[in-house]
Amino acid sequence: MVIMGRKNKGSSKTMRKEIRLQKARQWILTYNGTPKHMARNYRKRFHVDINTALSDLQAIGVEFTQEYLEAVKRSEEERIRQKHAKKRQKLMEEEAFLYADSDDRFAFIAGYTSGGMPYGTTWEELGLEPYASYEQLMEAYASLEGIGEKGDHDDADKGEKELCELYFK
């Protein structure tokens, strides 16, 4: 007969904080760095953000000037703002890449005729509005996968004029 032990649910947030503060009290006694870098070193040592580091250090008796606390707060807000701006920029670049081979008429421009006319898959063929979301576009392409595989229509043998008539009715 196997007796199962109690599962350890892990320590709660307050318990982890209490343990971290106990260790911090020991750490502060052996800290050899400059007071200027204390919060940064604490943050790295205990793997917390700067606001938590300052809060913990204040809880164990370290005093900071109000100017320093405000400067850190402004700095952290600016870092987060830049992080979000970078993420927005990356999303915009991905979206621009997604629609690089499309326009208001074509979801995908496969190429251009010698006369400069584009040909490819239209938004209408996919049943979508122009510049639909990536997920909608992928679903539409997935639903088209079986179409045309059995040689129903052979666009490769048609001339440029016939292609234009086919796509620009």
Residue frames as a rotation matrix with the C-alpha (Angstrom) as fourth column:
MET 1
0.582 0.813 0.000 0.00
0.813 -0.582 0.000 0.00
0.000 0.000 -1.000 0.00
VAL 2
-0.497 -0.750 0.436 1.39
0.758 -0.620 -0.202 3.36
0.422 0.230 0.877 -1.05
ILE 3
0.359 0.561 -0.746 0.66
0.825 -0.564 -0.027 6.33
-0.436 -0.606 -0.665 1.13
MET 4
0.099 -0.254 0.962 0.69
0.731 -0.637 -0.243 9.59
0.675 0.728 0.123 -0.74
GLY 5
-0.523 -0.366 -0.769 2.13
0.798 -0.527 -0.292 12.53
-0.298 -0.767 0.568 1.06
ARG 6
0.507 0.684 -0.524 0.58
0.492 -0.729 -0.476 15.93
-0.708 -0.017 -0.707 1.12
LYS 7
0.261 -0.391 0.883 1.28
0.887 -0.263 -0.379 17.99
0.380 0.882 0.279 -1.92
ASN 8
-0.350 -0.436 -0.829 3.33
0.662 -0.741 0.111 21.06
-0.663 -0.510 0.548 -1.25
LYS 9
0.618 0.704 0.349 1.29
0.755 -0.410 -0.511 23.88
-0.217 0.580 -0.785 -2.74
GLY 10
-0.199 -0.731 0.653 4.29
0.727 -0.557 -0.402 26.16
0.658 0.395 0.642 -2.73
SER 11
-0.521 -0.043 -0.853 4.70
0.748 -0.504 -0.431 29.22
-0.411 -0.863 0.295 -0.65
SER 12
0.588 0.796 0.145 2.35
0.794 -0.532 -0.295 32.11
-0.157 0.288 -0.945 -0.94
LYS 13
0.363 -0.422 0.831 3.42
0.427 -0.717 -0.551 35.52
0.828 0.555 -0.081 -2.09
THR 14
0.715 -0.060 0.696 3.60
-0.541 -0.677 0.498 36.90
0.442 -0.733 -0.517 1.44
MET 15
0.869 -0.427 0.250 5.60
0.121 0.674 0.729 33.89
-0.480 -0.603 0.637 2.59
ARG 16
0.403 -0.745 0.531 8.08
0.887 0.175 -0.427 34.35
0.225 0.643 0.732 -0.24
LYS 17
0.438 -0.221 0.872 8.37
-0.020 -0.972 -0.236 38.03
0.899 0.086 -0.430 0.63
GLU 18
0.889 -0.094 0.448 9.02
-0.456 -0.108 0.883 37.24
-0.034 -0.990 -0.139 4.28
ILE 19
0.679 -0.672 0.295 11.72
0.584 0.738 0.337 34.74
-0.444 -0.057 0.894 3.34
ARG 20
0.327 -0.546 0.771 13.24
0.721 -0.382 -0.577 37.25
0.610 0.745 0.269 0.90
LEU 21
0.635 -0.053 0.771 13.28
-0.351 -0.909 0.226 39.94
0.689 -0.414 -0.595 3.61
GLN 22
0.904 -0.355 0.241 14.98
-0.082 0.408 0.909 37.56
-0.421 -0.841 0.340 6.05
LYS 23
0.401 -0.781 0.479 17.65
0.896 0.443 -0.029 36.82
-0.190 0.441 0.877 3.46
ALA 24
0.447 -0.190 0.874 17.91
0.390 -0.838 -0.381 40.51
0.805 0.511 -0.301 2.64
ARG 25
0.922 -0.110 0.372 18.68
-0.374 -0.508 0.776 41.34
0.103 -0.854 -0.509 6.27
GLN 26
0.582 -0.751 0.312 21.60
0.373 0.587 0.718 38.89
-0.722 -0.302 0.622 6.10
TRP 27
0.345 -0.411 0.844 22.64
0.921 -0.023 -0.388 40.17
0.179 0.911 0.371 2.68
ILE 28
0.788 0.021 0.616 22.74
0.052 -0.998 -0.032 43.80
0.614 0.057 -0.787 3.82
LEU 29
0.857 -0.498 0.135 25.21
-0.193 -0.065 0.979 42.89
-0.479 -0.865 -0.152 6.59
THR 30
0.121 -0.844 0.523 27.64
0.530 0.500 0.685 41.44
-0.839 0.194 0.507 4.05
TYR 31
0.807 0.248 0.537 27.00
0.591 -0.350 -0.727 43.98
0.008 0.903 -0.429 1.26
ASN 32
-0.036 -0.932 -0.360 30.27
0.722 -0.273 0.636 45.57
-0.691 -0.237 0.683 0.13
GLY 33
-0.190 -0.005 0.982 29.05
0.917 -0.358 0.175 47.73
0.350 0.934 0.073 -2.75
THR 34
-0.979 -0.137 0.149 28.34
0.099 -0.966 -0.239 51.42
0.176 -0.219 0.960 -2.76
PRO 35
-0.492 0.848 -0.200 25.06
0.272 -0.069 -0.960 52.74
-0.827 -0.526 -0.196 -1.35
LYS 36
-0.351 0.315 -0.882 24.40
-0.765 -0.639 0.076 54.27
-0.539 0.702 0.465 -4.77
HIS 37
-0.467 0.078 -0.881 24.17
-0.715 0.553 0.427 50.80
0.521 0.829 -0.203 -6.37
MET 38
-0.851 0.107 0.514 22.49
-0.356 0.602 -0.715 49.00
-0.385 -0.792 -0.474 -3.47
ALA 39
0.140 0.989 0.050 19.01
-0.561 0.121 -0.819 48.87
-0.816 0.086 0.571 -5.06
ARG 40
0.356 -0.070 -0.932 20.42
-0.905 0.221 -0.362 47.67
0.231 0.973 0.015 -8.38
ASN 41
-0.671 -0.695 -0.258 22.48
-0.585 0.710 -0.391 44.93
0.455 -0.112 -0.884 -6.69
TYR 42
-0.610 0.556 0.565 19.52
-0.393 0.407 -0.825 43.89
-0.689 -0.725 -0.029 -4.54
ARG 43
0.385 0.799 -0.462 17.33
-0.789 0.025 -0.614 43.67
-0.479 0.601 0.640 -7.65
LYS 44
0.088 -0.444 -0.892 19.86
-0.804 0.498 -0.327 41.42
0.589 0.745 -0.313 -9.39
ARG 45
-0.840 -0.501 0.208 20.53
-0.513 0.609 -0.605 39.29
0.176 -0.615 -0.769 -6.29
PHE 46
-0.648 0.656 0.388 16.88
-0.075 0.452 -0.889 38.59
-0.758 -0.605 -0.244 -5.49
HIS 47
-0.901 0.224 0.372 15.48
0.425 0.275 0.863 38.73
0.091 0.935 -0.343 -9.05
VAL 48
0.094 0.925 -0.368 12.87
0.836 -0.274 -0.475 41.42
-0.541 -0.263 -0.799 -8.40
ASP 49
0.320 0.061 0.946 11.96
0.726 -0.657 -0.203 44.63
0.609 0.751 -0.254 -10.20
ILE 50
-0.614 -0.694 0.376 13.34
0.342 -0.664 -0.665 47.97
0.711 -0.280 0.645 -9.06
ASN 51
-0.052 0.676 0.735 10.15
-0.623 -0.597 0.505 49.04
0.781 -0.432 0.452 -7.27
THR 52
0.853 0.320 -0.413 10.08
0.052 0.735 0.676 45.81
0.520 -0.598 0.610 -5.26
ALA 53
-0.006 -0.943 -0.333 13.78
0.782 0.204 -0.589 46.21
0.623 -0.264 0.736 -4.47
LEU 54
-0.617 -0.201 0.761 13.24
-0.143 -0.922 -0.359 49.73
0.774 -0.330 0.540 -3.14
SER 55
0.391 0.856 0.338 10.19
-0.609 -0.035 0.793 48.64
0.690 -0.516 0.507 -1.14
ASP 56
0.732 -0.159 -0.663 12.06
0.428 0.864 0.265 45.70
0.531 -0.477 0.701 0.39
LEU 57
-0.344 -0.939 -0.017 15.12
0.655 -0.227 -0.721 47.76
0.673 -0.259 0.693 1.24
GLN 58
-0.391 0.289 0.874 12.95
-0.510 -0.859 0.055 50.39
0.766 -0.424 0.483 2.90
ALA 59
0.685 0.715 -0.141 11.18
-0.327 0.474 0.818 47.62
0.651 -0.514 0.558 4.85
ILE 60
0.541 -0.539 -0.646 14.51
0.755 0.649 0.091 46.45
0.370 -0.537 0.758 6.32
GLY 61
0.607 -0.163 -0.778 15.53
0.574 -0.587 0.571 49.99
-0.549 -0.793 -0.263 7.25
VAL 62
-0.532 -0.775 0.342 17.45
0.808 -0.344 0.478 51.44
-0.253 0.530 0.809 4.30
GLU 63
0.325 0.638 -0.698 16.56
0.368 -0.765 -0.528 55.07
-0.871 -0.085 -0.484 3.70
PHE 64
-0.390 -0.349 0.852 16.41
0.921 -0.147 0.361 56.75
-0.001 0.925 0.379 0.30
THR 65
-0.808 0.116 -0.578 15.92
-0.023 -0.986 -0.165 60.39
-0.589 -0.120 0.799 -0.56
GLN 66
0.215 0.976 0.040 12.58
0.168 0.004 -0.986 61.40
-0.962 0.219 -0.163 -2.03
GLU 67
0.278 -0.195 -0.941 14.37
-0.836 -0.532 -0.137 62.75
-0.473 0.824 -0.310 -5.11
TYR 68
-0.779 -0.625 -0.048 15.98
-0.586 0.699 0.410 59.36
-0.223 0.348 -0.911 -5.72
LEU 69
-0.531 0.658 0.535 12.67
0.333 0.742 -0.582 57.52
-0.779 -0.131 -0.613 -5.37
GLU 70
0.487 0.732 -0.476 10.97
-0.136 -0.475 -0.870 59.92
-0.863 0.488 -0.132 -7.79
ALA 71
-0.068 -0.607 -0.792 13.84
-0.949 -0.206 0.239 59.64
-0.308 0.767 -0.562 -10.28
VAL 72
-0.907 -0.241 0.345 13.65
-0.180 0.963 0.198 55.83
-0.380 0.118 -0.918 -10.18
LYS 73
-0.086 0.962 0.260 9.88
0.346 0.274 -0.897 55.96
-0.934 0.013 -0.357 -10.65
ARG 74
0.509 0.227 -0.830 10.22
-0.572 -0.631 -0.524 58.26
-0.643 0.742 -0.191 -13.70
SER 75
-0.465 -0.795 -0.390 12.99
-0.854 0.285 0.436 56.10
-0.235 0.535 -0.811 -15.10
GLU 76
-0.787 0.223 0.576 10.93
0.138 0.972 -0.188 52.92
-0.602 -0.068 -0.796 -14.71
GLU 77
0.303 0.945 -0.126 7.86
0.132 -0.172 -0.976 54.54
-0.944 0.279 -0.177 -16.31
GLU 78
0.303 -0.277 -0.912 9.99
-0.857 -0.498 -0.133 55.65
-0.417 0.822 -0.388 -19.26
ARG 79
-0.784 -0.612 0.101 11.49
-0.533 0.748 0.395 52.17
-0.317 0.256 -0.913 -19.63
ILE 80
-0.422 0.718 0.554 8.02
0.408 0.696 -0.591 50.62
-0.810 -0.023 -0.587 -19.72
ARG 81
0.512 0.594 -0.620 6.79
-0.247 -0.590 -0.769 53.26
-0.822 0.547 -0.155 -22.19
GLN 82
-0.132 -0.669 -0.731 9.75
-0.957 -0.105 0.269 52.51
-0.257 0.736 -0.627 -24.50
LYS 83
-0.848 -0.143 0.510 9.14
-0.120 0.990 0.078 48.77
-0.516 0.005 -0.857 -24.17
HIS 84
0.067 0.961 0.270 5.51
0.396 0.223 -0.891 49.20
-0.916 0.167 -0.365 -25.25
ALA 85
0.491 0.054 -0.869 6.52
-0.618 -0.682 -0.391 51.53
-0.614 0.729 -0.302 -28.10
LYS 86
-0.584 -0.772 -0.252 9.04
-0.760 0.411 0.502 48.95
-0.284 0.485 -0.827 -29.33
LYS 87
-0.654 0.422 0.628 6.38
0.287 0.906 -0.310 46.23
-0.700 -0.023 -0.714 -29.20
ARG 88
0.456 0.846 -0.277 3.92
0.077 -0.348 -0.934 48.40
-0.887 0.404 -0.224 -31.16
GLN 89
0.144 -0.502 -0.853 6.61
-0.890 -0.442 0.110 49.15
-0.432 0.743 -0.511 -33.75
LYS 90
-0.842 -0.471 0.263 7.37
-0.353 0.850 0.392 45.44
-0.408 0.237 -0.882 -34.14
LEU 91
-0.213 0.856 0.472 3.67
0.468 0.513 -0.719 44.66
-0.857 0.068 -0.510 -34.66
MET 92
0.577 0.395 -0.715 3.41
-0.340 -0.680 -0.650 47.42
-0.742 0.618 -0.258 -37.27
GLU 93
-0.310 -0.783 -0.540 6.45
-0.897 0.052 0.440 46.03
-0.316 0.620 -0.718 -39.11
GLU 94
-0.808 0.071 0.585 4.98
0.092 0.996 0.006 42.51
-0.582 0.059 -0.811 -39.05
GLU 95
0.241 0.969 0.057 1.68
0.339 -0.029 -0.940 43.83
-0.909 0.246 -0.336 -40.41
ALA 96
0.377 -0.179 -0.909 3.45
-0.743 -0.644 -0.182 45.75
-0.553 0.743 -0.376 -43.17
PHE 97
-0.726 -0.686 -0.052 5.33
-0.610 0.606 0.510 42.57
-0.318 0.402 -0.858 -44.09
LEU 98
-0.464 0.636 0.616 2.09
0.316 0.769 -0.556 40.57
-0.827 -0.063 -0.558 -44.08
TYR 99
0.607 0.794 0.035 0.50
0.378 -0.250 -0.891 42.90
-0.699 0.555 -0.452 -46.64
ALA 100
-0.245 -0.793 -0.557 3.63
-0.281 -0.492 0.824 43.60
-0.928 0.359 -0.102 -48.69
ASP 101
-0.990 -0.108 0.087 2.34
0.038 0.391 0.919 41.46
-0.133 0.914 -0.383 -51.58
SER 102
-0.232 0.966 0.113 -1.25
0.961 0.245 -0.131 42.75
-0.154 0.078 -0.985 -51.52
ASP 103
-0.985 0.049 0.168 -3.33
-0.019 -0.984 0.179 45.79
0.174 0.173 0.969 -52.36
ASP 104
-0.520 0.846 0.122 -6.97
-0.706 -0.345 -0.618 46.87
-0.481 -0.407 0.777 -52.23
ARG 105
0.322 0.655 -0.684 -7.96
-0.929 0.359 -0.093 44.29
0.185 0.665 0.724 -54.88
PHE 106
0.320 -0.301 -0.898 -5.57
-0.168 0.915 -0.366 41.37
0.932 0.268 0.242 -54.27
ALA 107
0.945 -0.042 0.323 -4.96
-0.308 0.210 0.928 39.52
-0.107 -0.977 0.185 -51.02
PHE 108
0.176 -0.921 0.346 -1.88
0.177 0.376 0.910 38.03
-0.968 -0.099 0.229 -52.64
ILE 109
0.716 -0.066 -0.695 -0.19
-0.657 -0.401 -0.639 39.34
-0.236 0.914 -0.331 -55.76
ALA 110
0.694 -0.418 0.586 1.49
0.351 0.907 0.232 36.36
-0.629 0.045 0.776 -57.40
GLY 111
-0.442 -0.855 0.272 3.14
0.704 -0.142 0.696 38.46
-0.556 0.499 0.665 -60.07
TYR 112
0.109 0.399 -0.910 2.69
-0.310 -0.856 -0.413 41.00
-0.944 0.327 0.030 -62.81
THR 113
0.684 0.151 0.714 2.01
0.601 0.437 -0.669 40.53
-0.413 0.887 0.208 -66.49
SER 114
-0.363 -0.856 0.367 4.41
0.921 -0.271 0.279 42.01
-0.140 0.439 0.887 -69.04
GLY 115
-0.073 0.427 0.901 1.91
0.470 -0.782 0.409 44.86
0.880 0.453 -0.144 -69.34
GLY 116
-0.821 -0.373 0.434 2.25
-0.172 -0.562 -0.809 45.59
0.545 -0.738 0.397 -65.63
MET 117
0.186 0.955 0.230 -1.12
-0.710 -0.031 0.703 44.17
0.679 -0.295 0.673 -64.54
PRO 118
-0.638 -0.403 0.656 -1.07
-0.762 0.452 -0.463 42.28
-0.110 -0.796 -0.595 -61.23
TYR 119
0.198 0.713 -0.673 -2.52
-0.507 0.662 0.552 38.80
0.839 0.232 0.492 -60.91
GLY 120
-0.897 -0.441 -0.020 -3.09
-0.215 0.476 -0.853 36.59
0.386 -0.761 -0.522 -57.92
THR 121
-0.433 0.744 -0.508 -5.76
0.841 0.537 0.070 35.82
0.325 -0.397 -0.858 -55.31
THR 122
-0.397 0.357 0.845 -8.36
-0.122 -0.933 0.337 38.53
0.910 0.031 0.414 -54.78
TRP 123
-0.904 0.175 0.389 -9.92
-0.413 -0.129 -0.902 39.44
-0.107 -0.976 0.189 -51.47
GLU 124
0.012 0.985 -0.174 -13.28
-0.998 0.001 -0.068 38.59
-0.067 0.175 0.982 -53.02
GLU 125
0.085 -0.050 -0.995 -12.14
-0.434 0.897 -0.082 35.05
0.897 0.439 0.055 -53.89
LEU 126
-0.801 -0.444 -0.402 -11.20
0.180 0.463 -0.868 34.57
0.571 -0.767 -0.291 -50.26
GLY 127
0.212 0.965 -0.156 -14.51
0.612 -0.007 0.791 36.05
0.762 -0.263 -0.592 -49.10
LEU 128
-0.015 -0.328 -0.945 -12.73
0.955 -0.286 0.084 38.73
-0.298 -0.900 0.317 -47.06
GLU 129
0.977 0.195 -0.090 -12.66
0.178 -0.970 -0.167 42.48
-0.120 0.147 -0.982 -46.79
PRO 130
0.461 -0.860 0.220 -9.39
0.146 -0.171 -0.974 44.10
0.876 0.481 0.047 -47.93
TYR 131
-0.406 -0.811 0.421 -6.59
-0.412 -0.248 -0.877 43.92
0.815 -0.530 -0.233 -45.33
ALA 132
0.740 0.664 -0.109 -8.35
-0.274 0.445 0.853 41.37
0.615 -0.601 0.511 -43.13
SER 133
0.498 -0.547 0.673 -6.59
-0.806 -0.006 0.592 40.09
-0.319 -0.837 -0.444 -40.03
TYR 134
-0.491 -0.804 -0.336 -3.82
-0.861 0.507 0.045 37.50
0.134 0.311 -0.941 -40.30
GLU 135
-0.701 0.263 0.663 -6.01
-0.174 0.838 -0.516 34.83
-0.691 -0.477 -0.542 -38.67
GLN 136
0.408 0.909 -0.085 -8.87
-0.260 0.027 -0.965 35.44
-0.875 0.416 0.248 -41.12
LEU 137
0.306 -0.384 -0.871 -6.45
-0.952 -0.153 -0.266 35.36
-0.031 0.911 -0.412 -44.04
MET 138
-0.760 -0.646 0.073 -4.92
-0.649 0.761 -0.010 32.04
-0.049 -0.055 -0.997 -42.94
GLU 139
-0.342 0.730 0.592 -8.38
-0.045 0.617 -0.786 30.49
-0.939 -0.295 -0.178 -42.43
ALA 140
0.599 0.584 -0.548 -9.43
-0.527 -0.228 -0.819 31.59
-0.603 0.779 0.172 -45.93
TYR 141
-0.095 -0.715 -0.693 -6.27
-0.979 0.192 -0.064 30.16
0.179 0.672 -0.718 -47.50
ALA 142
-0.815 -0.189 0.547 -6.78
-0.381 0.887 -0.261 26.89
-0.436 -0.421 -0.795 -45.62
SER 143
0.105 0.941 0.323 -10.31
-0.081 0.332 -0.940 26.61
-0.991 0.072 0.111 -47.01
LEU 144
0.630 0.101 -0.770 -8.93
-0.728 -0.269 -0.631 27.12
-0.271 0.958 -0.095 -50.55
GLU 145
-0.285 -0.919 0.274 -6.27
-0.721 0.394 0.570 24.41
-0.632 -0.035 -0.774 -50.33
GLY 146
-0.269 0.216 0.939 -8.37
0.307 0.943 -0.129 21.73
-0.913 0.254 -0.320 -52.06
ILE 147
0.746 0.634 -0.205 -9.48
0.054 -0.364 -0.930 24.00
-0.664 0.683 -0.305 -54.90
GLY 148
0.725 -0.381 -0.574 -7.65
-0.688 -0.449 -0.571 23.77
-0.040 0.808 -0.587 -58.20
GLU 149
-0.113 -0.845 0.522 -5.46
-0.702 0.439 0.560 20.81
-0.703 -0.303 -0.643 -57.33
LYS 150
0.034 0.203 0.979 -7.12
0.327 0.923 -0.203 18.46
-0.944 0.327 -0.035 -59.83
GLY 151
-0.863 -0.446 0.237 -6.42
0.369 -0.237 0.899 20.66
-0.345 0.863 0.369 -62.86
ASP 152
0.131 0.990 -0.053 -9.86
0.747 -0.133 -0.651 22.30
-0.652 0.046 -0.757 -62.88
HIS 153
0.994 0.108 0.015 -8.44
0.093 -0.769 -0.633 25.41
-0.057 0.631 -0.774 -64.45
ASP 154
0.255 -0.956 0.145 -5.02
0.907 0.289 0.307 25.69
-0.335 0.053 0.941 -65.96
ASP 155
0.892 0.101 -0.442 -4.03
0.052 -0.991 -0.120 29.38
-0.450 0.084 -0.889 -65.88
ALA 156
-0.019 -0.999 -0.041 -0.49
0.010 -0.041 0.999 28.53
-1.000 0.019 0.011 -66.94
ASP 157
-0.448 -0.143 0.883 -1.60
0.796 0.385 0.467 27.86
-0.407 0.912 -0.059 -70.54
LYS 158
0.641 0.751 0.157 -3.64
0.750 -0.570 -0.335 31.06
-0.162 0.332 -0.929 -70.90
GLY 159
-0.171 -0.685 0.708 -2.13
0.757 -0.551 -0.351 34.14
0.630 0.476 0.613 -72.43
GLU 160
-0.900 -0.266 -0.345 -1.71
0.427 -0.690 -0.584 37.50
-0.082 -0.673 0.735 -70.74
LYS 161
-0.721 0.681 0.128 -4.88
-0.515 -0.650 0.559 38.86
0.464 0.338 0.819 -72.30
GLU 162
0.052 0.764 -0.643 -6.95
0.062 0.641 0.765 35.93
0.997 -0.080 -0.014 -71.04
LEU 163
-0.428 -0.275 -0.861 -5.48
0.852 0.195 -0.486 36.31
0.302 -0.941 0.150 -67.53
CYS 164
-0.998 0.066 -0.007 -6.50
-0.062 -0.961 -0.271 39.96
-0.024 -0.270 0.963 -67.46
GLU 165
-0.347 0.930 -0.123 -10.01
-0.546 -0.094 0.832 39.03
0.762 0.356 0.541 -68.60
LEU 166
-0.039 0.290 -0.956 -10.20
0.498 0.836 0.233 36.32
0.867 -0.467 -0.177 -65.95
TYR 167
-0.408 -0.258 -0.876 -9.15
0.913 -0.089 -0.398 38.56
0.025 -0.962 0.272 -63.05
PHE 168
-0.876 0.043 -0.480 -10.56
0.049 -0.983 -0.178 41.91
-0.479 -0.180 0.859 -64.15
LYS 169
-0.533 0.774 0.342 -14.12
0.770 0.278 0.574 41.09
0.349 0.569 -0.744 -65.19
